[in-house]
Amino acid sequence: MKRFINPPYADTIFFNIEQIAKYIQEDYLKKYNSEITHDEFRAMGIINCNPDICQRDLAKLILRDSVRTGRILDSLEKKGFVERYQDTKGNRLVRKMKLTKSGEDFYSKTLKEVHKGTNEFLKIFSEKQLEELHHSLKLLHEKLKEIVEIEV
């Protein structure tokens, strides 16, 4: 496979990933849900997979600062999707959260709709191509986490 050497940014893998992410953030979720933002949906997904995660760790995983993460959680809490509480982590006091029953139901329903849509347009790939793409993106994600030193 030929590696690109100094291509224009618009011809790089990173540009394409960034463009796909923008499409997903700005348009895709709106087709399936108008009640929450993309950031709120991402936060719910992380909380769903990591019950009792602390707010600081959530901020790292959704790549938002603590103030923005707090606003996202305030909104989700007002909608009845998230419950926050005080706890300790190590020797320090932290704010943790979990999805409420309503949040779990809402997230599950929305995720099913999103999966239906993504499965439809991912038909352009074979099963093997999808597995390879998924594996490659996970490798890239892990390497980038090391570089930017995201530790949770």
C-alpha angles and dihedrals in degrees: 000000000000114000118218113245114205098333120177109276091248088062096052130105089238093056090052092048090048092050092049090049091051092051090050094046098045105034118004102068091045089067091063103030139018098177098079138032126243090254090053091049091050091049091050090051092052092045090048091055094040109038112194094022114160121243093245092056092045089054090054093050096048090042095236131125120253094259093053091044090051090053091049090051092045089055093046090047092051089051090052094243100113135041119201127198141167120260139148130259112190103323098330136088113245138175113242131184144196136186116265119229087261090050092050091050094046093046093047093049093047092045091053090054092047091049091052089054097044092047088055097056095035088066086093086078129066118235089255092051091050092050091049092047092048092048092048093049091049090052091049091047093051092048092049090049088056092049095050090037100234106176124174 
